[in-house]
Amino acid sequence: MNDSLTLCATTRLAQTLRGELPGEKAVWRTRQALTLGQWLATLGDEALLTGIAELPVALDPFSERLLWEKVIAASLTDAAPLFDIQGMATSTAEAQALCRVWRLKPEGGQLSDEAKLFIGWQADFEKRCRAGGWMDTAGLHRQLIELIEAGHFTLPATIIFAGFDRYTPLEQDLTAALKARGVTVENAPRFPVERSEQVKLACADVEAECRAVVAWAKAELAVRPDCRLGIVAPDLAGVRDRLEFLLDDVLHPALIRPDAAEVPRCFNFSLGRALADLPLIRVALDLLALGSGRAKVEQSRLSGLLLTGGWSAAEAEADGRGRLDAALRRDLPYFTTLPALIKLAGRLAENEAPLCPQTVAALEAFVETAGAATRKSLPGQWSGVFRNCLKAAGWPGDRPLSSHEFQARRAFGEVLDGFGRLDALLGPLGFAEAVRRLSQLCRQRLFQPETRGRPAIQVLGVLESAGLGFDALWVMGMNDDLWPPPPRPNPLLPAEMLRAVGAAHASAEVELDFAQRVHVRLSHSAPVVRFSYAQAEGNRVLRPSPLIAGIPAADETFGEVETLARQMAGEAASSIVLVDDALAPPVGEGEKVSGGSWVLRAQAICPAWAYYQYRLGGEAMEEPVEGLDPAARGTLVHQALEAFWSAIRSSDALAALGEMARQQAIVEAVDKALQNFELDRRVTLPARFRELEAARLAKLLDVWLQVEARRGLPFEVVACEQPAEVEIEGIKVRMVVDRIDQLADGRQVIIDYKTGASIDTRNWAEQRITEPQLPIYAALVNEDVAAVVFAKVLLDKPAFAGVADEKDILPGVQGIGDDKQKVFDPAEFPDWIAVITHWRERLHAVAKEVKAGQAGVVFADEKGLQYCEVLPLLRLPERRRLLAEAQAEGGR
């Protein structure tokens, strides 16, 4: 071993010291730099190889938490499902580490119930460790220190401690043991620079703070391209994405292309990402989570897998997968199975060419492989099963992997290889539980792609920055709620005991002392150090940390950064011509415009909606819902009423029914509606759900028929779900009228069922008719209409809403010219003929707009776009921004 060893506080510092390049030497020996844990692990290996001592196997953090879970679950017995066992295991592992590192031993009669529980768990934990030949890492470190004290191991002549802001009792005991063995123990210079210039900056919010940091980094690199810059944040996880996007946008605008995603950058983040969060690994875990496919899963999970890459012919069959996903959303229920998806693909292939044969074959192979696995196996055995399942599914896909993806796959392979070490801890597991445990392992495994070269900018947390020096440093996030960090005493140990020894996170005083030490170190990490803080977050006012109270404010300011979007806008500003183009091509000869009355409705609300959805055919993908969505429930109501009136044809027949006969007729109508619904949708509703839905429908029909019974004029139902077609300005409009009643004098009442609470009839008197179906029928299809109404089929306040030629045709519906009628102004609409004429004129006017290609984003009320399926194409956020800018310009 070398004569000198440097023990580092962080892995990053150790890597930095090992990678030092002495400029004055052509050949040099790599510096021996390890973290304390790494060095003690090498001593443990030496002890086992040389027979110095028979040490127990060190439990890694995940294995230790698993053992704590077993201990805690065993103590809680039947009550275990009521508790967060995983969270409790994490706290218990932390308490155990505190006891080892800080030499704590809770005892005495004044202990809290939590502390007493911990003592019991600790005894059981140690008993299980002795039986299995295990030990927690901190406990093993204690044993190795004792072996050093006993004279074992060949030690370096000099050991240098670097980057430690303070020493724990365990580190102090190690130092004492080393000195007793004659080792020279030194402390590396704590501060890279003796003096520094310090300033602070107040930023409007976190976004402005991130922009200021990036503007500073760009300016520094412009002056000194070879400088070493540091950016430190106490809450690095909270600002990471925002900071990374800005750094990439400002410092590497040319790398916006997807194929440049992995080109080395001039910055590097110390904070890795969980392996499970990487897309390639997420796909693997999602596939495995499907198991043998027998269990029902949310349709959205299958949809997500179809639309993602990373398995089977994702690239070659992307279009076919998208079409299969559309069919999945349309034809399968919210909870479905993998075999059901495979069966659906086969059914679609009967009528046309297979959509994605390789994908379907991969799913079939996956189901077969997973289904062949034994019911329960050890984790090590599941590792092989999982590999076979993923191979059957064609993971990781049909395109070459990038460098980062290759590294991620290798890391995932290492996790699978190490899954077997949990055999003794977990025992035999079922498929689903094994996948859950594998996912946990992937979540706790941090992944950081290999960094090429030495990036000029290091973005670090406060702990990772220990021992590092820079040419310039920016410390952001200096708000009092983040720095000093709030205390977080372990709930399983006595708070007085923790405070007495000054254990980590024990109290506000401990955190303040720690923050002051770190703050002093940061202040001497570069010749120039800038501290910044945000003044607000949304509506919340933020305050600066008291630790920067004495630092003078900076004279300089860092304004807006020049992002790629701003550069492009600036370069093109002189050549861009704004064109208000709201005119689409007119309807051509022979062109079919779909949508029926909906195209006129959309045109009246917003012309662009009608153009995109009904002329270009844009439509939203169906979203699966659990149970029945409002549209399906409305369909059931329509079908039940249709079935009822198909059997009971008139008001006289309704009045002649006794109570029992009426209820029987309702039950039969509801049952027929449910049967037709299941047949049309090719689904079978669960028995209990079907029973509840039948009861709801029966009650709703019963309430509504009481409204029908109060109609003063006798009527006969002459049509239900009546199709109709009319041509308006050359545009064929097909529609279906829910119901047509005929009065004794031959006039007809047109009824449209509504199961929603919001119904608008006022638009019938306006220039743009946004509910045109009934006016179309009354004005352009049938000349003998006496009333057009919506039937509000609701449990709460059921009623008719609409307009009639005269009063008393329907309860609650006023006639034209009646004093209580508020929709049609008597001065403009003196009689029924005037209403019909208005409808005919306005409908033709809207149809002319469709024919002429009027397609502007114009609407009276954004709420009218509630059912628009092409909202993204309307670019409403951009419209709001332009309107706000116009208003701001007008106010100046």
Residue, then its C-alpha position, 0 to 999 in steps of 0.5 A: m500500500n502507498d505510504s499515504l491514503t486520503l479518506c474523503a467525505t464524498t465519492r465525488l471528492a475521492q474521484t476528483l482527487r484520483g483524477e488530478l493531473p499534476g501539470e509539472k509531471a509527465v508520469w505520476r502515481t494515482r493518488q490513493a483517495l477513497t471514502l471512509g466506507q470504501w476503505l473500511a470495505t477493503l479492510g473487511d475483504e482483507a480480514l476475510l481473505t487473510g483469516i484475521a476475523e470471521l466477519p459477518v456479511a454487511l447488509d446493503p441499505f436495501s437489504e437492511r430495510l427488508l430485514w427491518e420490514k420483517v422485524i416490524a411486521a412480525s411485531l405488529t402481527d395482524a395489524a401490519p396492513l394498517f401501517d406504512i411498514q416501508g416508511m417505518a423500516t426506513s426510520t428504524a434503519e436510520a435510528q440503528a445507524l445513529c445508535r452505531v455512529w453516535r454510540l447511543k443506547p436508549e434505556g431507562g423507564q422514561l422512554s416513549d412508547e416509540a423508543k420502547l418499540f425500537i428497543g424490541w425491534q433492535a433486539d429481534f433485528e440483532k438476533r436475526c442478523r446473528a442467525g443469518g451471519w449479517m450485520d448492518t454497515a455501521g455495525l461492521h465499521r465498528q468491528l473493523i475499528e476494533l480490529i484496527e485497535a487490536g493491531h490487525f491490518t497493514l496501515p498506511a504511514t499517513i492518512i489524510f482526512a479531506g472534506f469533512d465539515r465535522y466528525t462523528p464519534l465513529e470517525q473520531d474513534l477511527t482517528a484515535a485507533l489509527k493514532a494508537r497504531g502509529v499512523t500519522v493522521e492529518n487533515a487536508p486544508r479545509f479551504p481551497v482559498e484563504r480569502s474570497e469576495q462575497v456578494k448576494l443577489a435577490c431574485a424575484d422567484v426561483e425561475a429568475e434565480c435559475r436564469a441569473v445563475v445561467a446568465w452568470a455561467k455563460a458570461e464567465l465562460a465567455v471571459r475564461p473558457d477554461c475556468r472551473l465553475g461551481i453551482v451549489a443548491p441546498d434543494l438541488a432536486g427541486v431546481r434540477d430540471r429547470l436548471e438543466f433545461l436552461l443550461d442546455d438551452v443557453l450554453h448548447p443551443a445547437l444540441i437541441r436535435p434529438d440525436a444530440a441528446e447524449v453529446p457531452r455538455c460543459f456542465n455536470f450534475s452530481l445528482g443522479r436519477a433513479l434507475a427505475d425512472l429511465p425510459l428503457i428500464r421503466v418499459a422493462l418494469d412495466l412489461l414485467a408488472l403485467g405478469s402472466g397477463r391473467a390479472k386485469v389491469e387498467q387499460s391505460r397501462l397497456s396503452g402506454l406500453l403500445l405507444t412507447g418504444g423499447w420492446s419488440a418492433a417499436e420503430a417498424e410498427a409504430d403506426g400499427r401500434g397507434r391504430l391498435d391503441a385506438a381500437l383498445r380505447r374504443d373496444l375494451p373496458y377500463f380494466t382489461t387483460l393482456p390476452a384480451l388485447i391479443k384477442l382484439a388484435g386478432r379480431l381486427a386482423e380478420n377484416e384487414a391486414p394485421l396492424c402490428p404482427q411482430t408486436v402481437a407475436a411478442l406479447e403472445a411469447f411474453v404471456e407464454t413465458a410468464g405463464a410457464a413460471t412456477r407460482k413461487s420462487l426465490p429472487g435469484q430464480w425469478s431473475g432468470v425468469f424475468r430475463n426470459c420474459l423480457k427477451a420474449a417481449g423483444w426488450p430493448g427494442d428494434r433500434p440500436l441503443s445509445s450510449h446512455e441506454f447501453q449503460a442503463r441496460r448494463a446497470f439493470g443487468e447488475v440489479l438482476d444479477g444481484f437479485g439473488r442476494l435477497d433469497a435468504l431475506l425474502g424467501p419464495l415470492g410470487f411473480a407480482e411480489a418479485v416484480r415489486r421488489l425488483s422495482q424497489l431495487c431499481r428505484q433506490r439504484l441511482f444512475q449517472p451516465e459516465t462523464r467524458g472529460r472534465p466539464a467546466i461547470q459542476v452543479l452540486g448539493v451542499l454535501e457533494s461540494a465538500g472539499l472542492g475548489f472552483d475559480a468562481l462559485w454561485v450558491m443559490g437557494m439561500n432562503d431561510d426555509l432551506w438554509p439552515p435545513p429544518p431539524r428532523p429528529n428520529p422519532l424512535l429515539p429520545a429527543e433529549m438523547l439526540r440533542a445531548v450528543g449533537a446527533a445529525h438533524a437532532s435540533a435547530e441548534v445542531e442544524l445551525d451549527f452544521a450550516q454555519r460550518v458548511h457556509v464558511r467552507l463554501s465562502h472559501s471555495a472560490p475567489v469570488v462567491r455569489f449567494s442568491y435567494a428568491q423573494a417569492e414563490g407564487n403567492r408566498v413571500l420568501r425571506p433570505s437565510p440569516l447566514i447571508a445577512g452580513i454579505p453586501a448586495a451585488d452591484e451587478t445584475f444578471g438579466e434575461v438569458e438568451t435562449l434559443a427561442r429568443q434568438m430565433a425570434g430576434e433574428a426573424a423579427s424583421s422578416i416575419v409578417l403576421v398574417d391573419d389567415a382565418l379562411a380555409p379552402p371552401v367546400g369543394e364539389g362532391e366533398k362530404v362534410s361529416g358531423g351532422s348537426w354538430v358541424l353547424r353547432a361547432q361552426a356557430i361556437c368557433p369556426a376553427w373547431a368545425y374546420y379541424q374536427y369535421r372537415l379535416g377529421g381531427e378527433a380526440m383519442e378516447e379516454p378509458v374510464e372505470g365503469l360508465d362515463p357520462a356519455a354511456r350513462g346518457t346512452l342507457v337513458h335514451q335506450a331505456l326511454e326508447a324501449f318504454w315508449s316503443a311499448i307504451r305508445s301514447s299518453d292514454a296507454l301511460a295513464a291506463l297503467g296501474e302502479m304495478a304495471r307501470q313499474q313492470a314496464i319500466v323494469e322491462a325497458v331498463d333490462k332491454a336497454l342494458q341488453n342492447f348496450e352490452l350487445d352494441r359495446r361487446v361488453t358484459l357488465p359485472a352482475r352487481f354493477r348491472e344491478l345498481e345501474a338498473a336500479r338507477l335507470a328505473k328510478l330515473l324513468d319513474v321520476w321522469l314519467q311522473v312529469e310526462a303524466r302531467r302533460g295537459l294535451p293527449f299525445e301519441v309517440v310516433a317515432c323514437e330515435q328517428p333519423a332525418e336528413v336535410e341539405i343546407e347550402g349543399i351540405k348534407v346534415r344527417m341527424v337522429v331525433d330522440r322522440i317525436d310526439q303527435l298531438a290530437d290535431g296532427r301537430q308534432v312535438i320534437i323532444d331531445y333528451k338531456t341528462g346533464a344539468s346545463i341546458d341552453t335555449r337562449n341561443w335559439a333567439e341569437q344570431r349564432i345558434t349553438e344548439p341547432q338540432l331541434p331548430i334544424y328539424a323544426a325549420l327545415v324538415n317538418e312543417d307541422v311542429a308545434a313545440v321543440v323542447f329538451a327533456k331534462v331527465l334528471l332526478d333533481k328538478p326534471a322538466f321540459a325546457g324549450v319553446a312552443d307555438e302556444k302555451d299549455i302544450l307542455p308543462g313549464v314551456q311557454g308559448i311565443g307571445d306569452d308574457k312569461q316567455k323570456v327567450f324570444d323578444p315579442a317585438e322581434f318574434p311576434d309569432w311562431i312563423a317568425v321563430i321558424t323564419h329566424w332559425r331557417e335564416r341563421l342556419h343557412a348563414v352558418a352553413k354558408e360559413v362552412k361552405a365558404g371555409q370560414a375557420g377563424v378562432v373566434f368564440a363568444d365564451e370559452k366555456g362553449l368549447q367544453y366538448c371540442e376535441v381539437l382544443p390543442l389546434l386552437r392554440l388558446p394559451e397563445r391567444r390568451r397571451l397575445l390578448a394580454e400583450a395587446q391589452a398591456e400595450g393599450g394601457r400604456 
